[in-house]
Amino acid sequence: MTPKPPSRRGGATVGLLADLPPLEAGAVRFFRFWFSGAEARADLQDAFCQALGPGAAESAYESFGMLCDFCVTHGRRPLVRHGMTCSCLGADENCFANLVAAATQGDAADADLLASLIVAPHQAQTLSTLAAQSGLFLQHLTGGLPSRQRYRPATALLH
């Protein structure tokens, strides 16, 4: 019996990066930078420095690195990402972006649920905490966060 090839389901296109709110779009872009090699990481660190100043940039960079590294170290599987210049939004990227947004906004239950899609459930709260810490920095980098609407079942229908 031959081994089954790894699933690329996490890379399935679920939307466009341009359709995301600023925080989520920034989280995806920074996620792509982080995993695109040493040169891209250096560019990311420079962008953090320009936007936040040297002191806060170092903390932001470390915090985001811890978040990404935790996903790699404790992830259920490798997260799939699209290329740096791709306008598509992948399923894994969307989950990561929504985790960061929910955690940043203090929606702990939603953040933990999203985190459990990336890591084992017993590690979800740790990932949510890391996402909240990173999200606060990312909020400053991306121009803030619109207030989150609370949806009721009757108003959640789109079509």
C-alpha positions, -999 to +999 in steps of 0.1 A: +000+000+000+014+034-010+013+063+015-014+089+010-001+122-002-005+152+022-037+171+019-037+206+004-072+212+016-059+240+039-048+259+007-082+259-008-092+294-019-120+307+003-119+343-008-098+373-016-073+389+006-086+424-004-120+415+011-107+410+046-108+438+073-074+454+079-064+434+109-071+400+093-055+410+060-024+421+079-023+389+098-023+369+066+003+391+049+026+389+080+020+351+082+032+348+046+063+369+052+072+349+083+072+316+064+089+329+032+125+328+044+151+349+062+150+378+038+112+382+040+115+380+078+141+408+078+117+429+056+089+422+081+111+433+110+119+465+091+082+472+085+076+467+122+104+491+130+091+518+106+055+516+119+061+510+157+096+523+165+125+501+176+113+492+211+078+482+202+089+466+169+112+442+187+083+431+210+059+428+181+083+408+160+090+384+189+054+381+198+044+373+162+073+349+159+061+330+190+026+328+175+039+314+142+064+291+158+037+277+181+016+268+151+045+250+136+056+232+167+022+222+180+001+222+148-021+193+138-005+196+104+016+221+085-005+252+076-008+258+039-002+294+027-005+311-007+024+330-022+035+364-011+019+382-040-012+360-044-045+378-040-063+347-029-071+338+007-065+302+016-086+282+042-057+279+067-048+316+062-085+325+069-085+304+101-053+321+113-066+356+105-099+350+122-081+335+152-060+367+155-091+389+152-112+370+177-084+368+202-076+405+198-112+415+203-114+394+235-138+368+220-120+340+240-145+312+232-143+319+194-106+323+196-102+290+214-124+272+189-105+286+159-072+277+177-084+241+181-085+239+143-048+246+142-035+228+173-048+201+196-076+213+218-055+211+250-032+237+234-058+260+220-059+284+249-022+289+247-024+296+210-053+320+216-033+339+242-004+342+218-028+354+191-042+381+214-007+394+223+003+396+186-030+410+176-026+440+198+006+449+179-009+440+145-038+463+153-014+493+155+003+482+123-029+478+103-047+509+114-070+496+140-100+474+143-136+481+135-161+472+162-172+437+159-209+431+153-228+405+174-249+384+150-281+367+159-294+338+139-321+358+121-296+384+109-268+359+099-285+349+067-266+364+037-288+353+008 
